[in-house]
Amino acid sequence: KQEVTQIPAALSVPEGENLVLNCSFTDSAIYNLQWFRQDPGKGLTSLLLIQSSQREQTSGRLNASLDKSSGRSTLYIAASQPGDSATYLCAAALSEAAGNKLTFGGGTRVLVKP
Amino acid sequence: KAGVTQTPRYLIKTRGQQVTLSCSPISGHRSVSWYQQTPGQGLQFLFEYFSETQRNKGNFPGRFSGRQFSNSRSEMNVSTLELGDSALYLCASSSGYQNEQFFGPGTRLTVL
């Protein structure tokens, strides 16, 4: 069964520290991977989309990398702020046939302490 | 540009009833996908519609169904509600095949 895993499930960092969030997937045939942010009780906000042909994407303080051979994606958030506190989810289209079907990881709940 | 909208935002139903949820995608987007989010199972894919046709389906019972209209708006129906159907139902829209997906705020369904 193709899976997407996020470890740890939760982490807490002091304000200003860089955040490193991990996402693992079982199939190197992944087609694309998207990172989302979810605030409690809210919908998902798209952060970055990485196509399988790309190795990284950047937006402001956010940088996401994709390594298909090792089955890993990493989201870096530079100089974290209390407003970055949220749950971060990665989701993958695990094959070309998957189309717009995303398989989600369980998420990492982040707390940035002032 | 308006984002993805979902109505209603909150619903309370009793077991055995049926419910219909609505999703309006971003203007110009023709793909609408539906997901169920629960604390125990996380986010799970229900189905995707593109140009009024179901293009993909997840592993949910036949009580869960959907449709898409010519204006790309989509509805999801759940019949014979069970307590386990209590969840946040999210829809996402996309401009095409495996493009970035944008989610709505969700409909919180509570089954009593």
Interface residues (C-beta under 8 A of the other chain):
Chain A: Y31 N32 Q34 F36 G41 K42 G43 L44 T45 S46 L49 L89 A91 A93 E96 A98 G99 N100 K101 L102 T103 F104 G105 G106 G107
Chain B: V4 Q6 S31 S33 Y35 G42 L43 Q44 F45 E48 F50 R55 N56 G58 L88 L90 A92 S94 Y97 Q98 N99 E100 Q101 F102 F103 G104 P105 G106 R108
